[in-house]
């Protein structure tokens, strides 16, 4: 692949307010998270004109049990306007669930802009009003310094990331944030894969899959001592985005991970630290009886949302003065007997 001549700075380009929103759901926790996602989308942005596609893995060798959604889950999602799109897992499956988002892209409508979200996300504002530049892909910057791990006598950030860009013929220098110091992790383009977007899911998904498999099976020498799991999707993602001429999100996307979407991750943590708007949206969107009845099948949602445990967790913390470390929040919730996931 020829080197990209485009800078991997802030994404700009053609926009649309009617993309295909994509989430991946299967039997179990993700099914109920998908309903919460769909309910908050319809609650917060009832005028959204795009399609909500729920990618559903199909039974196969990479699954021990049938991963398909139960009938009542499908019915509820369809009531909320979602379309179920089946896909086959040929590479990841249960062995690496984060990789299923990659293979799901290969089953989506070709050539149609897509915006992927993890299911543990809620929509709290007008998603349709965000001008997303689909021909310059980008992804969530709500990330931490999780990869790579720098060893005392091993290669540094520059050597490690440059080796990956070189492997795929990409412009490493264009990916750097030169406002950050050399060998500081934020200088290097690294995303959370909780949301990302692009112009064509099949092209994006094929390259995403090819890069992830190549990193796993034939990575450069500089990453031999690095742990690839569970970070493989987040290692490959900036490379894929660079290859399509994308980069870090610009200020027009501040509503994602801002006042329009929230990647809440675990319900007790959401109640402990997210904004009043997020909690109010969750509780209002799930109040209709048809939605409440289904979500009560999932014990964490039943107890946190509908039986008041979430509000008890919230009362333990000052949301304007939270502990700096997530572990301290977790420990407080566990000590009070309110932890669940």
N, C-alpha and C positions, 0 to 999 in steps of 0.2 A: 504494500500500500504506500502510495506517495505521501510525503510529508504534507500535513495541512499548512496552508499559507495564512490561515486566519488566526487571529489572536484568540486565546482562550480566556479572555478577561470577562467582562460583563455581557451577558447574552442580550442581543437585540435582533429584530427582524420582523417578518410577517406575523400578524396576530390574528386571533379569532376568539370569539366568545362562545362558540358552540363546538367544543372538542368532544371526543369520546373520553369520558372519565372511566378509568379502569381500576378495579380492585380484584384481588384474588381471594376466593373464599372456598372452604371445604368443610366437611362435617366436623363439628366441635366448636372450639372457641371462636375461630375466624368467622363462622357462620353468623354468630350473634353480633360480633363486631361489625360485620357487613350490614346487618339490619340497622344498627345504630348509625353507621355512616350514611346509609341511604335516607334514613328518617331525618337526620340533621340537615342533609342536602336539601330535601324537599321543604323542611321547616324554614331554613335560613335563606334559601334562594328559590322560591317557588316559580320564578320566571325563567329559570335555567333551561335553555333550549337544546343543549347537547344530549348525548346518550350516556346512560350509566351502564357500563358493561361489567358484569361479575364473571370473571374467569373461573371456571370450575374444573379441577383436575379429574381425569377419568381413571377408572381402575386399570392397573397394569402391574408389571413385574416390580416396579419401584415402590409399590405400596403393599403393606401387610393387610390392610383392611380397605374397604370401599371408601374412597374419600369424598364421594358425591354428597351433595346437600340433601337433607331430608325433605320430604314433600311440603311440610308446613313452613319450612324456611324458604323454599323456592316460591311458594305462594305469597308469602309476606314480602319478599324482595320484588316480585313482579307487581304486587299491589302498589309498591312504592316507585314503580316505573323502571325497575332494573330489567336488563336483558341478560339471561344466563348464556355464557359462551363456553362450551366444553373445549378442553385442550388436553393433549397427551404429554406425559412426563417421560422423556427419553434419556435425560441426563441426570436429574436431581432427585425429585420425589421426596420421600420421607428422610433420606439421608442428609439432605441439605434444603430444608424448607424455604430458606431465603432465595434459593435459586429458582423456585417455582414461578416467581414473578418474571424471570427472564423467559422461560419457556411459554408462559401465558401470552407474551407479546406476539409470538409467532402465529397465534390463532385469531388475531384481531384484524379488523378491516384494513386491507392494504391501502397505503397512500393517504389515510385519514389521520389528522393530528390527534395525538393522544396525551392524556395527563394521568399518570399513574399515582395512586396513593396506597400506602399500607392501610389495612382495614382498621387499625387502631388510631383512626383519625376522625375528628368531627368537623363539620362545616359550620362556621359561626357567623358568616357574612355572605355578601353577594359575590360568589365565585365568578359569576358571569361578567362582572365588571372589571376583572383583572385582565389587562392586555398582555396575554402570554405569547411570547415570540417563538412559535413552534419550530421555525426553521433554524433556530439557534438554541439547541437543547441546553438545559440546565437542570439543577437538582437542589435539594435542601441543604442549607448550610448549618442546620441545627445539629451539629456533630461535635464530637469530642476527639481527643488525640488517642484514638484506639489502635491505629496501625500506621506505620510499622512500629515495632519496639526496637529502640536503638540500644545496641550492646556497646560496652565500653571500648572494645577493640574491633568492632565490626564496622560495616559501611554505614554512613550517615544518611539522612533524608535525601540529600541530593543524589548520591550514588544509587540509592534504592529506586527512587522514582524515575530518575533518568534512564536506568536500565530497562524499566518497563516501557517508557515512551520510545526508546530506541528499538525495542523488540518489535513494536508494531509500526515503526516508521513515522512516528508522530513528533511534533515540534514541542520539545520539553520546555524550552525557554519561554515560549508563548503562554505556557500554563502557569507561570510563576506570578505571585503577587509580590512585586518588588518593594511594596511599602512595608513588608515584613522582613525581619532580619534573616540572614542566611542561617540555615540549619534550625530554624524555628518552624514547628509543624504547620502553622497557618500560612507560611510562604508557599506551600505546595497544595495543589488543588485536590481537595478531599471532601466528599459529600456524605450526607446521610441519604440512604436510598428510600427514605420514607415518602418522598415524592420526587418525580422527575418527569420530563416531557420531551417530546420530539415530533418530527413531521410524519413519520411512517413507523408504526410499531413493528412491522415485519423486518424491515431493514435494520432498525435499531436493535430488535431482539436477536436477530441472527448474529450481528457483530458482538453484542453483549455476550451471547452464548459462546461464540468462537474465542473471544478474549478470555473469558473466565476459564474455559476448558484448557486453553493454551497456558495460562498462568499456573493452573493446577498441575498439568502434566509435563510442562516444559518451560518452567519459569527461569529467568536469568539467574546466574550464580549469586548475585547480590541478595536474593530473597530466600536462599536455601535454608537459612536458619530461622526464617520468619514463620509464624503461625498464620495459616491462610484462612482457617475457619474459626469463627463464623463470619469473617470479614471479606470473603471472596467477592461478593457482589459489590461492596464498597471500594474494593481495590480496582476492579475492572471498570466501574462506572465513570470515573473521571477520564479514563482513556477513551471510552466509547464517546463520551460527550466531546472530547477534544477532536476525535476523528470526524465528527460531523460539524466541526467549526463552532461548537458551543463553548460555554464557559460558566463562570460564576453568575448567579442571578443578579440582575440590576435592581435599582430601587423600585421599579414598577411592580416587582414581585414581592414587595415587603408584606403584603397581606397573607401570603403563604407562610405558615409558621408565625403569623401575626394576628391581625384582627379578623381574618377570614377563615383560616384553618388552624387546627390544633392537633398535633401528634401526641396523644395523651398517654399511650403506651400501656399503663397498668392502672386500673380504676382507683385503687387506694391512693396512688401517687397523684392522679388527676384531681381527686377531691382535696388532697393536701395542698397542692401548689398552683393549680391552674386558676385563671381569672374567674370572677363571678359570672361573666358572660358565657364562658365555656360550660360551667356547671348548670346555669340556667337553661342553656340551649339543650344540653343532654336531657334534663328533666322535663322540659316542655315538649321536646320532640318525641319522647317515649311515653308521654301521658295517654295518648289514644289507646283505648282498650285492645284493639286488634294488634297493636305493636307490643303493648305491655304484656299481654297474655303469652306471646312467644318468647319475649326476652326473660320472663320469669322462669323459663326452663333452664336458664344458665345461672347457677347459684351466685357467682360474684355480682352479676347485674341485679338479680332479685334482692340480694341483701344490701348492696351499695346504693342502688338507685331507688328501689321501691320500698325497702324496709327501713330506710333512714340511717344505715350504717355509714354511708358516705358523708352525711352531714356531721356525724359524730367525729369522723376523722378530720373533717375540715375545721371543727371547733378546737382541735388540738394545736393548730398552727396559726400564726400571724402571716397571712399571705404576702404582706409587704415587708416581712423580716424573716424569711425562711432560713433554715440552716444552709450553709454553703455547700455541703456535701449531701448527695442523694442518700448515701448510706445512713446518715443521721436521721433523715426523714423516715426511711424504712424501719429503722430500729425503734423509733418512737411509736409507729403504727403497730409494729409487732408486739411491743411491750404492752400495749393496751388491748391486744387480742383482736385487732381489726384487720390484720393483713389477709389478703386473699388474691389469687390470680388464676 
